Amino acid sequence: MSPTVILSDTARELDSREADGLVITLVWYPAENAVAIRVFDTKSGERHEISVDPADARDAFEHPFAYAPDADDLLELPLAA
């Protein structure tokens, strides 16, 4: 099953961490009651978002790429201005 990507400006940051040039953020979209993991690669400038089941939120936050087994499942988000 491919992750569903949620594009909304109403995300609330629940947690964040940085490791080896990757910024991993756990976000919640209250209007949709959905959870996603955002991955920002500070080296390449790439940004991705992976929608996850709320029950898997903590594990996905710790292991985000395990929840996007195929590169096609990642949405490249535009860089912030």
Rosetta constraint file for C-alpha pairs under 8 A:
AtomPair CA 2 CA 68 HARMONIC 7.83 0.50
AtomPair CA 2 CA 73 HARMONIC 5.89 0.50
AtomPair CA 3 CA 50 HARMONIC 6.18 0.50
AtomPair CA 3 CA 51 HARMONIC 5.32 0.50
AtomPair CA 3 CA 52 HARMONIC 6.78 0.50
AtomPair CA 3 CA 67 HARMONIC 7.94 0.50
AtomPair CA 3 CA 68 HARMONIC 7.27 0.50
AtomPair CA 3 CA 73 HARMONIC 6.24 0.50
AtomPair CA 4 CA 50 HARMONIC 7.25 0.50
AtomPair CA 4 CA 51 HARMONIC 5.41 0.50
AtomPair CA 4 CA 52 HARMONIC 7.98 0.50
AtomPair CA 5 CA 49 HARMONIC 6.73 0.50
AtomPair CA 5 CA 50 HARMONIC 6.30 0.50
AtomPair CA 5 CA 51 HARMONIC 5.58 0.50
AtomPair CA 5 CA 75 HARMONIC 7.04 0.50
AtomPair CA 6 CA 36 HARMONIC 7.89 0.50
AtomPair CA 6 CA 51 HARMONIC 6.96 0.50
AtomPair CA 8 CA 29 HARMONIC 7.50 0.50
AtomPair CA 10 CA 29 HARMONIC 6.05 0.50
AtomPair CA 10 CA 30 HARMONIC 7.36 0.50
AtomPair CA 10 CA 31 HARMONIC 7.59 0.50
AtomPair CA 11 CA 27 HARMONIC 5.88 0.50
AtomPair CA 11 CA 28 HARMONIC 5.44 0.50
AtomPair CA 11 CA 29 HARMONIC 4.63 0.50
AtomPair CA 11 CA 30 HARMONIC 7.21 0.50
AtomPair CA 12 CA 27 HARMONIC 5.38 0.50
AtomPair CA 12 CA 28 HARMONIC 5.17 0.50
AtomPair CA 12 CA 29 HARMONIC 6.36 0.50
AtomPair CA 12 CA 30 HARMONIC 7.72 0.50
AtomPair CA 13 CA 25 HARMONIC 6.88 0.50
AtomPair CA 13 CA 26 HARMONIC 6.02 0.50
AtomPair CA 13 CA 27 HARMONIC 4.51 0.50
AtomPair CA 13 CA 28 HARMONIC 6.51 0.50
AtomPair CA 14 CA 25 HARMONIC 7.53 0.50
AtomPair CA 14 CA 26 HARMONIC 5.45 0.50
AtomPair CA 14 CA 27 HARMONIC 5.46 0.50
AtomPair CA 14 CA 28 HARMONIC 6.83 0.50
AtomPair CA 15 CA 25 HARMONIC 5.78 0.50
AtomPair CA 15 CA 26 HARMONIC 5.15 0.50
AtomPair CA 15 CA 27 HARMONIC 7.28 0.50
AtomPair CA 16 CA 23 HARMONIC 7.14 0.50
AtomPair CA 16 CA 24 HARMONIC 5.60 0.50
AtomPair CA 16 CA 25 HARMONIC 4.29 0.50
AtomPair CA 16 CA 26 HARMONIC 6.22 0.50
AtomPair CA 17 CA 23 HARMONIC 5.85 0.50
AtomPair CA 17 CA 24 HARMONIC 5.35 0.50
AtomPair CA 17 CA 25 HARMONIC 6.57 0.50
AtomPair CA 18 CA 22 HARMONIC 5.52 0.50
AtomPair CA 18 CA 23 HARMONIC 4.42 0.50
AtomPair CA 18 CA 24 HARMONIC 6.12 0.50
AtomPair CA 19 CA 23 HARMONIC 6.67 0.50
AtomPair CA 21 CA 41 HARMONIC 5.91 0.50
AtomPair CA 21 CA 42 HARMONIC 5.22 0.50
AtomPair CA 21 CA 43 HARMONIC 6.13 0.50
AtomPair CA 22 CA 39 HARMONIC 6.60 0.50
AtomPair CA 22 CA 40 HARMONIC 5.57 0.50
AtomPair CA 22 CA 41 HARMONIC 4.62 0.50
AtomPair CA 22 CA 42 HARMONIC 6.02 0.50
AtomPair CA 22 CA 43 HARMONIC 7.99 0.50
AtomPair CA 23 CA 38 HARMONIC 7.89 0.50
AtomPair CA 23 CA 39 HARMONIC 5.73 0.50
AtomPair CA 23 CA 40 HARMONIC 5.01 0.50
AtomPair CA 23 CA 41 HARMONIC 6.50 0.50
AtomPair CA 23 CA 42 HARMONIC 7.33 0.50
AtomPair CA 24 CA 37 HARMONIC 6.87 0.50
AtomPair CA 24 CA 38 HARMONIC 5.72 0.50
AtomPair CA 24 CA 39 HARMONIC 4.77 0.50
AtomPair CA 24 CA 40 HARMONIC 6.58 0.50
AtomPair CA 24 CA 61 HARMONIC 6.98 0.50
AtomPair CA 24 CA 64 HARMONIC 7.93 0.50
AtomPair CA 25 CA 37 HARMONIC 5.64 0.50
AtomPair CA 25 CA 38 HARMONIC 5.01 0.50
AtomPair CA 25 CA 39 HARMONIC 6.55 0.50
AtomPair CA 25 CA 61 HARMONIC 7.16 0.50
AtomPair CA 26 CA 35 HARMONIC 7.33 0.50
AtomPair CA 26 CA 36 HARMONIC 6.04 0.50
AtomPair CA 26 CA 37 HARMONIC 4.76 0.50
AtomPair CA 26 CA 38 HARMONIC 6.45 0.50
AtomPair CA 26 CA 57 HARMONIC 7.50 0.50
AtomPair CA 26 CA 61 HARMONIC 6.08 0.50
AtomPair CA 27 CA 35 HARMONIC 5.76 0.50
AtomPair CA 27 CA 36 HARMONIC 5.37 0.50
AtomPair CA 27 CA 37 HARMONIC 6.19 0.50
AtomPair CA 27 CA 38 HARMONIC 7.36 0.50
AtomPair CA 28 CA 33 HARMONIC 6.97 0.50
AtomPair CA 28 CA 34 HARMONIC 5.78 0.50
AtomPair CA 28 CA 35 HARMONIC 4.53 0.50
AtomPair CA 28 CA 36 HARMONIC 6.48 0.50
AtomPair CA 29 CA 33 HARMONIC 5.48 0.50
AtomPair CA 29 CA 34 HARMONIC 5.13 0.50
AtomPair CA 29 CA 35 HARMONIC 6.22 0.50
AtomPair CA 30 CA 34 HARMONIC 6.73 0.50
AtomPair CA 34 CA 51 HARMONIC 7.60 0.50
AtomPair CA 34 CA 52 HARMONIC 7.80 0.50
AtomPair CA 34 CA 53 HARMONIC 7.61 0.50
AtomPair CA 34 CA 54 HARMONIC 6.91 0.50
AtomPair CA 35 CA 51 HARMONIC 6.06 0.50
AtomPair CA 35 CA 52 HARMONIC 5.80 0.50
AtomPair CA 35 CA 53 HARMONIC 6.69 0.50
AtomPair CA 35 CA 54 HARMONIC 5.69 0.50
AtomPair CA 35 CA 57 HARMONIC 6.88 0.50
AtomPair CA 36 CA 49 HARMONIC 6.53 0.50
AtomPair CA 36 CA 50 HARMONIC 5.36 0.50
AtomPair CA 36 CA 51 HARMONIC 4.15 0.50
AtomPair CA 36 CA 52 HARMONIC 5.39 0.50
AtomPair CA 36 CA 57 HARMONIC 7.56 0.50
AtomPair CA 37 CA 49 HARMONIC 5.58 0.50
AtomPair CA 37 CA 50 HARMONIC 5.11 0.50
AtomPair CA 37 CA 51 HARMONIC 6.38 0.50
AtomPair CA 37 CA 52 HARMONIC 7.27 0.50
AtomPair CA 37 CA 57 HARMONIC 7.97 0.50
AtomPair CA 37 CA 60 HARMONIC 7.05 0.50
AtomPair CA 37 CA 61 HARMONIC 6.32 0.50
AtomPair CA 37 CA 64 HARMONIC 6.79 0.50
AtomPair CA 38 CA 47 HARMONIC 7.18 0.50
AtomPair CA 38 CA 48 HARMONIC 5.67 0.50
AtomPair CA 38 CA 49 HARMONIC 4.36 0.50
AtomPair CA 38 CA 50 HARMONIC 6.41 0.50
AtomPair CA 39 CA 47 HARMONIC 5.67 0.50
AtomPair CA 39 CA 48 HARMONIC 5.14 0.50
AtomPair CA 39 CA 49 HARMONIC 6.23 0.50
AtomPair CA 39 CA 64 HARMONIC 7.86 0.50
AtomPair CA 40 CA 45 HARMONIC 6.83 0.50
AtomPair CA 40 CA 46 HARMONIC 5.87 0.50
AtomPair CA 40 CA 47 HARMONIC 4.46 0.50
AtomPair CA 40 CA 48 HARMONIC 6.51 0.50
AtomPair CA 41 CA 45 HARMONIC 5.37 0.50
AtomPair CA 41 CA 46 HARMONIC 5.31 0.50
AtomPair CA 41 CA 47 HARMONIC 6.41 0.50
AtomPair CA 42 CA 46 HARMONIC 7.41 0.50
AtomPair CA 45 CA 79 HARMONIC 7.18 0.50
AtomPair CA 46 CA 76 HARMONIC 6.63 0.50
AtomPair CA 46 CA 77 HARMONIC 7.39 0.50
AtomPair CA 46 CA 79 HARMONIC 7.45 0.50
AtomPair CA 47 CA 75 HARMONIC 7.83 0.50
AtomPair CA 47 CA 76 HARMONIC 5.41 0.50
AtomPair CA 47 CA 77 HARMONIC 5.11 0.50
AtomPair CA 47 CA 78 HARMONIC 7.04 0.50
AtomPair CA 47 CA 79 HARMONIC 7.04 0.50
AtomPair CA 48 CA 74 HARMONIC 5.79 0.50
AtomPair CA 48 CA 75 HARMONIC 5.17 0.50
AtomPair CA 48 CA 76 HARMONIC 4.78 0.50
AtomPair CA 48 CA 77 HARMONIC 5.67 0.50
AtomPair CA 49 CA 74 HARMONIC 6.35 0.50
AtomPair CA 49 CA 75 HARMONIC 5.85 0.50
AtomPair CA 49 CA 76 HARMONIC 7.33 0.50
AtomPair CA 49 CA 77 HARMONIC 7.40 0.50
AtomPair CA 50 CA 64 HARMONIC 7.77 0.50
AtomPair CA 50 CA 67 HARMONIC 7.30 0.50
AtomPair CA 50 CA 68 HARMONIC 6.86 0.50
AtomPair CA 50 CA 73 HARMONIC 7.71 0.50
AtomPair CA 50 CA 74 HARMONIC 6.31 0.50
AtomPair CA 50 CA 75 HARMONIC 7.46 0.50
AtomPair CA 52 CA 56 HARMONIC 6.51 0.50
AtomPair CA 52 CA 57 HARMONIC 6.40 0.50
AtomPair CA 52 CA 60 HARMONIC 7.18 0.50
AtomPair CA 52 CA 67 HARMONIC 7.37 0.50
AtomPair CA 53 CA 57 HARMONIC 6.47 0.50
AtomPair CA 56 CA 60 HARMONIC 5.89 0.50
AtomPair CA 57 CA 61 HARMONIC 6.04 0.50
AtomPair CA 58 CA 62 HARMONIC 6.39 0.50
AtomPair CA 59 CA 63 HARMONIC 5.98 0.50
AtomPair CA 59 CA 64 HARMONIC 7.79 0.50
AtomPair CA 60 CA 64 HARMONIC 4.70 0.50
AtomPair CA 60 CA 65 HARMONIC 7.84 0.50
AtomPair CA 60 CA 66 HARMONIC 7.25 0.50
AtomPair CA 60 CA 67 HARMONIC 6.36 0.50
AtomPair CA 63 CA 67 HARMONIC 7.39 0.50
AtomPair CA 64 CA 68 HARMONIC 7.07 0.50
AtomPair CA 65 CA 69 HARMONIC 6.60 0.50
AtomPair CA 68 CA 73 HARMONIC 5.78 0.50
AtomPair CA 68 CA 74 HARMONIC 6.57 0.50
AtomPair CA 69 CA 73 HARMONIC 7.33 0.50
AtomPair CA 70 CA 74 HARMONIC 7.54 0.50
